[in-house]
Amino acid sequence: MAGSIEKRGKNSYRLVCYNGFDLNGNSIRHTKTIHGSKKDAKIELAKFVADVQNGMVVEGKALKFSEFTEIWKRDYGSKELAPSTYKRYIRMLETRILPYFGHFYVNKIKPTDIMLFYDQLSRDTQLIRKKGNNGAKTIKPLSSKTILEHHRLLRAMLHRAVYWQMIVSNPAERVQPPKTMKPKRKYYDDDQSKILLSNLMQLGENQIKYKVAIILTIFTGFRLGELMGLEWDDINFNDGIVSVNRSSQYLADKGVFTKTPKTESSIRDVAIPEFVISLLEEYKLWYEEQKSLYGDLWTNSNRLFVQADGKPMHPSTISKWFVKYVGQIGLPVINFHGLRHTNATLLIAQNIDIAVVAARLGHAQITTTYNFYVHPIISHNKKAGYALEDLLLPQKLV
């Protein structure tokens, strides 16, 4: 492959290289302008030709990051991401990323630019403000966790630009993301879970939907959206199987809506014990009574957990009730998702095969389950502590 040099002006040269053909059979022309001497141009031409041959030169007009963002939103974000995730990403883009990178050409963003951006976020965002004691505006820096979220979005978007052959490499891959502490997952141990179940079983008929929702979650580890998306057709009463086929979500601009589960592995069958089946049968009788009472005013959504008139419940209704309830009965307050952690932790503590636990949770990778949930609950921790005493000191020293 040959290249040529065209003089553009004083100490300015255009490097030209042809490589391959387009769909119309025309040669694809690559150019690059440099400044320096003719000798410098010859040296740079050799490098340029080598880069073209190795696929290190991207064809086409360079785009500003703001222009690329519109393409990303149209062709990827709005189509491939969950609505709630997409909305969160748009908020991050509009409030911080675009104000900083919008005017950059995508192919000109360097790792040092990204490093400076993260540094600014850690010092002052110029976007999140609060009133100081004297009434003056002071600036609140972002946490490492929030900066890491920005890093993940920026890295993913630039990776998409590489995939679409808009840029050669991803500069975010060369940036060390902020370090964050792994969050401690809150859950109930076996003793606390027994207390919770005992209290739930004493609830009256007027709170039966909450009782069933919480107990079902303890025994299945369903995500909140998966629980709220359950329909009666998903319950196999004969075999004791609950199938996850959809998720119920809420956005302010869309209201309650249904989407496919988080991942392909999230579509799954989960076995439940006879105790939970009996509870669901009792709940089904109550449900049909309510349906009969409302008559023509009943909305037949077929969802397990509905409002008084049969319409699907807001996903947060159950979770808000749960947080309030555990506080009332004296248990440590954990969020609703903590029941999923509780389910996984208790199963693993009972030596259930981790692959089985992963499948029940809908994890695509066993490593996800292992990294999240393989830790001893306190009662088992104490048992392990006494095990060596029993082994090594069968007759305790006095």
C-alpha positions in Angstrom: 0.0 0.0 0.0 1.4 3.3 -1.1 0.8 6.8 0.3 1.4 10.3 -0.9 2.2 13.7 0.5 0.4 16.9 -0.6 1.7 20.3 0.4 -1.0 22.4 2.0 0.8 25.5 3.1 3.9 26.7 4.9 5.0 23.8 7.0 1.7 22.0 6.4 1.2 18.7 4.6 -1.7 16.3 3.9 -1.0 12.6 4.1 -3.0 10.5 1.7 -3.5 6.8 1.6 -5.9 4.5 -0.3 -7.1 1.2 1.2 -9.9 -1.0 -0.1 -13.1 -0.1 -1.9 -16.5 1.0 -0.9 -19.9 -0.5 -1.9 -19.8 1.5 -5.2 -16.4 0.2 -6.1 -14.6 3.4 -5.4 -11.2 3.5 -3.6 -11.5 4.4 0.1 -9.3 7.5 0.7 -7.8 8.3 4.1 -6.2 11.6 4.8 -4.3 13.2 7.7 -2.9 16.8 8.0 0.3 17.3 9.9 2.6 20.4 10.5 6.3 20.3 10.2 9.0 19.8 7.6 8.9 17.6 4.5 11.1 15.2 6.3 8.6 15.0 9.2 5.9 14.4 6.7 7.7 11.4 5.2 8.2 9.9 8.6 4.5 10.4 9.6 3.4 9.0 6.2 5.1 5.7 6.9 3.3 5.5 10.3 0.0 6.6 8.7 0.2 3.9 6.0 1.0 1.3 8.7 -2.0 2.4 10.8 -4.3 2.2 7.9 -3.1 -1.3 7.0 -3.6 -2.4 10.6 -7.1 -1.0 10.8 -6.1 1.7 13.3 -7.6 4.6 11.2 -11.4 5.0 11.3 -13.1 6.2 8.1 -15.7 9.0 8.2 -16.3 12.4 9.6 -15.4 12.9 13.3 -18.4 13.4 15.5 -18.7 15.5 18.6 -19.6 13.6 21.7 -23.0 15.4 21.8 -23.7 14.2 18.3 -22.6 10.7 19.1 -24.8 10.7 22.2 -27.9 11.3 20.0 -26.9 8.3 17.8 -26.3 6.2 20.9 -29.7 7.1 22.3 -31.5 6.4 19.1 -29.8 3.2 18.0 -28.9 1.6 21.4 -30.0 3.2 24.6 -33.7 3.5 23.9 -33.9 0.1 22.3 -31.7 -2.1 24.4 -31.8 -0.8 27.9 -34.5 -1.2 30.5 -36.6 2.0 30.7 -35.6 2.7 34.3 -31.9 2.2 33.4 -32.1 4.3 30.3 -33.8 7.2 32.2 -31.1 7.1 34.9 -28.4 7.2 32.2 -30.0 10.1 30.4 -30.1 12.0 33.7 -26.3 11.3 34.2 -25.6 12.4 30.7 -27.6 15.6 30.8 -26.4 16.8 34.2 -22.7 16.0 34.1 -21.2 14.1 31.2 -22.6 16.2 28.3 -21.8 19.5 29.9 -18.2 18.4 30.2 -17.6 16.2 27.1 -20.3 17.5 24.7 -18.0 19.7 22.7 -15.2 17.1 22.5 -14.7 15.2 19.2 -15.2 11.5 20.1 -11.9 10.5 18.5 -10.0 13.2 20.4 -11.1 12.2 23.9 -7.9 11.1 25.8 -7.6 9.2 29.1 -6.3 12.3 30.7 -9.5 14.2 29.8 -11.5 11.5 31.5 -9.2 11.6 34.6 -9.7 15.3 34.9 -13.5 14.9 34.6 -13.5 12.4 37.5 -11.2 14.7 39.5 -13.6 17.6 39.0 -16.6 15.4 40.1 -14.7 14.5 43.3 -14.0 18.1 44.1 -17.0 20.1 42.8 -19.8 19.1 40.5 -21.0 22.7 39.9 -24.4 21.0 39.6 -25.4 19.7 43.0 -25.7 22.7 45.3 -27.1 23.4 48.8 -27.5 26.5 50.9 -24.7 27.1 53.4 -25.3 28.6 56.9 -24.6 32.1 55.6 -27.0 31.7 52.6 -24.1 31.4 50.1 -24.1 28.4 47.7 -21.6 25.7 48.5 -20.8 22.8 46.2 -21.2 19.2 47.2 -18.7 16.6 45.7 -19.9 13.3 44.4 -19.1 10.0 46.2 -16.7 7.5 44.7 -19.7 5.2 44.1 -21.5 7.8 42.0 -18.4 8.7 40.1 -17.9 4.9 39.4 -21.4 4.9 37.9 -20.4 7.7 35.5 -17.3 5.8 34.6 -19.2 2.7 33.7 -21.6 4.6 31.5 -18.9 6.6 29.7 -16.8 3.4 29.2 -19.9 1.5 27.8 -20.7 4.3 25.4 -17.2 4.6 24.1 -17.0 0.9 23.8 -20.1 1.2 21.6 -18.3 3.8 19.5 -15.4 1.4 19.0 -17.9 -1.4 18.0 -19.5 1.0 15.5 -16.0 1.8 14.1 -16.3 5.5 15.0 -13.1 5.4 17.1 -10.2 3.0 17.1 -9.9 2.4 20.9 -11.7 3.2 24.1 -9.8 5.8 26.2 -11.9 5.0 29.2 -10.3 1.5 29.3 -7.0 3.2 30.1 -8.4 5.1 33.1 -8.4 3.6 36.6 -12.0 3.9 38.0 -12.5 5.2 41.5 -12.2 2.6 44.2 -15.3 1.9 46.2 -16.0 -0.3 49.2 -18.1 -3.4 48.4 -21.5 -2.7 50.0 -22.4 -4.9 52.9 -25.6 -6.8 52.0 -28.2 -6.8 54.7 -30.3 -9.9 55.3 -32.0 -11.8 58.1 -30.4 -14.8 59.6 -32.4 -18.0 60.4 -33.5 -16.8 63.9 -34.7 -13.4 62.5 -36.4 -15.1 59.6 -38.3 -17.3 62.0 -39.5 -14.3 63.9 -40.6 -12.6 60.7 -42.5 -15.6 59.5 -44.2 -16.1 62.9 -45.4 -12.5 63.0 -46.6 -12.6 59.3 -48.7 -15.7 60.0 -50.6 -13.8 62.6 -51.8 -11.1 60.2 -55.5 -10.9 59.5 -57.4 -11.2 56.2 -57.2 -7.5 55.6 -53.4 -7.8 55.2 -53.3 -11.2 53.5 -51.8 -9.9 50.2 -48.8 -8.4 52.1 -48.4 -11.6 54.1 -48.4 -13.8 51.0 -46.1 -11.4 49.1 -43.4 -11.3 51.8 -43.5 -15.1 52.5 -43.4 -16.0 48.8 -40.4 -13.7 48.5 -38.6 -15.3 51.5 -39.0 -18.8 49.9 -38.2 -17.8 46.3 -35.8 -14.8 46.4 -37.8 -13.0 43.7 -36.9 -9.4 42.7 -39.6 -6.9 43.5 -40.5 -6.4 39.9 -40.7 -10.2 39.3 -43.0 -10.6 42.3 -45.3 -7.8 41.2 -45.3 -9.2 37.6 -46.7 -12.6 38.7 -50.0 -13.7 37.3 -52.2 -16.6 38.4 -51.3 -18.6 35.3 -47.7 -18.6 36.6 -48.6 -20.7 39.6 -48.6 -24.5 39.1 -50.5 -25.6 42.2 -50.1 -29.3 41.4 -46.3 -29.4 41.0 -45.5 -26.5 43.4 -43.8 -24.4 40.8 -43.8 -20.6 40.3 -42.7 -19.3 36.9 -41.1 -15.9 36.3 -42.1 -14.6 32.9 -42.3 -10.8 33.3 -41.5 -7.9 35.5 -43.7 -5.0 36.7 -42.0 -1.6 36.8 -42.9 2.1 37.4 -41.7 5.3 35.8 -43.3 8.7 36.5 -43.9 9.4 32.9 -45.2 5.9 32.0 -46.9 4.8 35.2 -47.0 1.0 36.0 -45.8 -1.1 33.0 -44.7 -4.6 32.2 -41.4 -5.6 30.7 -39.4 -8.7 30.1 -37.3 -9.9 33.1 -33.8 -8.5 33.7 -31.9 -11.2 31.7 -32.7 -14.3 29.7 -31.7 -16.4 32.8 -34.3 -14.5 34.8 -37.1 -16.3 33.0 -37.2 -19.4 35.2 -39.2 -21.9 37.3 -38.8 -21.9 41.1 -40.1 -24.7 43.3 -41.9 -23.8 46.5 -42.9 -26.0 49.5 -46.3 -27.2 50.3 -46.7 -24.6 53.1 -46.4 -21.8 50.5 -48.7 -23.6 48.1 -51.4 -23.8 50.8 -51.0 -20.2 51.5 -51.4 -19.3 47.9 -54.6 -21.4 47.7 -56.0 -19.6 50.7 -55.1 -16.3 49.1 -56.7 -17.3 45.8 -60.0 -17.9 47.6 -59.8 -14.4 49.2 -58.9 -12.9 45.8 -61.9 -14.5 44.0 -64.2 -13.1 46.8 -62.8 -9.6 46.2 -63.3 -10.0 42.5 -66.9 -11.1 43.0 -67.6 -8.2 45.4 -66.4 -5.6 42.8 -68.3 -7.2 39.9 -68.2 -5.0 36.8 -65.9 -2.6 38.5 -63.1 -5.2 38.8 -60.2 -4.8 36.3 -59.2 -8.4 35.4 -55.4 -8.0 35.2 -54.9 -11.6 36.4 -52.0 -10.3 38.6 -51.5 -11.9 42.0 -51.0 -8.6 43.8 -53.5 -5.9 42.8 -55.2 -2.8 44.1 -58.7 -3.1 45.6 -60.3 -3.0 42.1 -58.0 -5.5 40.4 -55.5 -3.1 38.8 -51.8 -4.0 39.2 -50.3 -2.6 42.3 -47.6 0.1 42.3 -44.4 -2.0 42.7 -43.3 0.1 45.7 -46.5 -0.5 47.7 -45.3 -3.9 49.0 -41.7 -2.7 49.6 -42.9 0.4 51.6 -45.2 -1.7 53.7 -42.5 -4.2 54.4 -40.0 -1.6 55.7 -42.6 -0.1 58.0 -43.7 -3.5 59.2 -40.4 -5.0 60.2 -39.7 -1.8 62.2 -43.0 -2.3 64.1 -42.2 -5.9 65.1 -38.7 -5.0 66.3 -36.5 -6.5 63.6 -33.6 -4.6 62.1 -34.9 -2.6 59.2 -33.7 -3.9 55.8 -35.1 -3.0 52.4 -37.3 -5.4 50.4 -34.4 -6.5 48.3 -32.9 -7.8 51.5 -35.4 -10.7 51.4 -33.7 -11.8 48.2 -30.3 -11.7 50.0 -32.0 -13.6 52.9 -33.3 -16.4 50.7 -29.9 -16.9 49.0 -27.9 -16.8 52.2 -30.1 -19.2 54.1 -30.1 -21.7 51.2 -26.3 -21.7 50.9 -26.1 -22.0 54.7 -28.1 -25.2 54.3 -25.6 -26.5 51.9 -27.9 -26.3 48.8 -25.7 -26.6 45.7 -24.7 -23.1 44.6 -25.6 -23.8 41.0 -29.2 -24.6 42.1 -29.3 -21.3 44.2 -28.0 -19.4 41.1 -30.7 -20.9 38.9 -33.4 -20.1 41.4 -32.2 -16.5 41.7 -32.0 -16.1 37.9 -28.3 -15.4 37.9 -26.6 -15.9 34.5 -23.2 -16.7 36.2 -22.6 -18.9 39.3 -19.8 -16.5 40.2 -22.4 -13.8 40.8 -24.1 -15.9 43.4 -20.8 -17.0 45.0 -19.4 -13.4 45.3 -22.7 -12.0 46.7 -23.8 -14.7 49.1 -21.1 -17.1 50.3 -20.7 -15.8 53.8 -21.6 -17.4 57.1 -24.7 -16.4 59.0 -24.1 -15.6 62.6 -25.5 -18.9 64.1 -23.4 -21.0 61.7 -20.4 -18.7 62.5 -20.8 -19.5 66.2 -21.2 -23.2 65.5 -17.9 -23.1 63.5 -16.2 -21.3 66.4 -17.2 -24.1 68.8 -16.4 -26.9 66.4 -12.6 -26.8 67.0 -13.2 -26.6 70.8 -15.2 -29.8 70.6 -12.5 -31.4 68.4 -9.4 -30.3 70.3 -10.8 -30.0 73.8 -13.2 -32.9 74.3 -12.7 -32.6 78.0 -12.6 -28.9 78.6 -9.8 -27.7 80.7 -10.8 -26.4 84.1 
